Structures are given as structure tokens and as C-alpha cells.
């Protein structure tokens, strides 16, 4: 019996090794846990197209929106750990949601194998053209002189825009009421009309309105000024140490074989360095990143702790 068991075990390992060595031999799915048409979806399709060429198998993008990215993330967490179902995760799904949703049905650390950080997007702090402020310092002075009289809008409860606004409020001692919107477009429309006083939104959508002369940009949340908006100061220039980026990353279910994870990480990092893709992403206000599996795993843990502190301070919970 021992001989038979040993033989079966050997066959299992040989079969597993063979399955990994010919990976991939069928369609690979990348799940986007948000609706189609946004910047996350567009970026994913650009990378998937290039990954198809490099892997020699179709890489398709599938949208599974719902619950701030939780529906699609849980689906991937429960999928087979074989490299054929991946998740295009974000700071929301893999850092913010962990503390924002008490009843979250996946663990952003234990249930996933990080592959690589994909890209980053800074945010803009914007105000209507008619606003009586032209800089972040002027906004701070105005808020302190008029406590409780202003509002700030974000693309949704628990989004990076929302929590960046809460973080900004805390750091400058402002009392601004949060107005929740379902996406960037309705928030920006109200901001342009002067219905709300301040908006915090991802760079691509808000910068377009600034360039069109409909909004004024007071600050960008990246550590350094952006080449896409070189005249816009950083938050850190007025509030030292304050930096926020909305990041995206590629994940597989936990226990996916390391050889498959390494293959995917190396291929995607190479794609992100391609000049044509980099140029296209920069046009969209998105900065390609790329990182080792180990570095990305450490980054996700740091971000989870960081945003937990912000969520706790804001008092926001979504059941």
C-alpha cells in the first residue's frame, strides 16, 4: 500500500508540474470588479490585449461590478488557484474595503496572491471657477474662517476621493459636509454649477474639466507635481507628508503556484515598460507602475493599515 501511495503521490506532483509548465493552455480571464467604461476597465483591456500576445492564449476582461468591488473580488477569491481567473484589484478592493465593510466576505490579504502593482492615478482637489479661492492655502484659510458652511463631493462613499477628502479635512481642521455621488460625472456637473464647494476626484476625469476652463485645480495628491498638470501644486507643498494615489494591481487566488505567479508578474511588468502602452496610459492620466510580487504584497499590507486609520478617524462604515 505504501508503494502504491508513493506512486500516486509522485504522479500527482508530476501532473502538477506539467500543468504549470504548459501554462497557459486555454483562456485567461481578468475580472474587473467595477462597471465597464471607466478608466480601470480601459486600462485593463489595453494590458489584456498585450498579455494575449505574450502568453499566446486569449486574455479576456470580464466585468463583475457590485458592492464597491466586493462582488468581483469575492468571485476571484473563491476561484480555482490555477492562474486562469485573475483580479484587476484597486486600492478600494484591497485596502479600503477591509476596514470600510465590516461584513466583507473575503480577506484582502489571506485570500489573494499579489502579482504586481499595475498603475497609479493621483487625485485632484478642484473647485468651481467662481470659488473665492485660488490655492490650497486660501482654501484652508477660507474653511477655517467659515466652519460648517462648505461641502465637498466625491464619486461615492468609501472611494479614494471620499476618504482623501476626509483625510484633508482632518489635516487642515476643516468642517466640510460630505456629499455622496454615484460616479465622477454627476459630482463634477454639480461642482461646475457651484452646487457643492470642493471636489476630490481622480486625475483623468477632473483634469479634463480643468483644461476646459470649467474648474480650478488647487492641488494634486501625488508626492511630486505631475507632467500632465505641471502648474498644479502638490498637497505636500502646503501640508507636508500628505500624499494619496489611487492604485491598481493584479491578483490571483491564494495558493496559485509560484511558477505561474512569476510568469504573470514578469510578463505584465514587461508590458508596462512598453513605450506605446506607457504613452497611452499617460494620455489617460494614469502612471504605469510594475513591481515584484514581494514588493507588491508588502505594499498592500501597508496600504491596508494606512486606510484603516483614515476610515476609523472618519467614522464611516458601510454594512
BELFENBEL-V136699 format. One record per helix or strand of 3 or more residues. SS is the DSSP state (@ for helix, = for strand). FROM is the first residue (numbers start at 0). LEN is the number of residues. If there is no record, write none. Layout:
ss={SS,SS}
from={FROM,FROM}
len={LEN,LEN}
//
This chain:
ss={@,=,@,=,@,=,@,=,@,=,@,=,@,=,@,=,@,=,@,@,@}
from={1,27,38,58,66,84,90,111,135,149,159,175,183,197,202,214,234,244,257,274,292}
len={20,5,17,5,11,6,10,17,10,5,13,5,10,5,9,6,3,9,15,9,22}
//
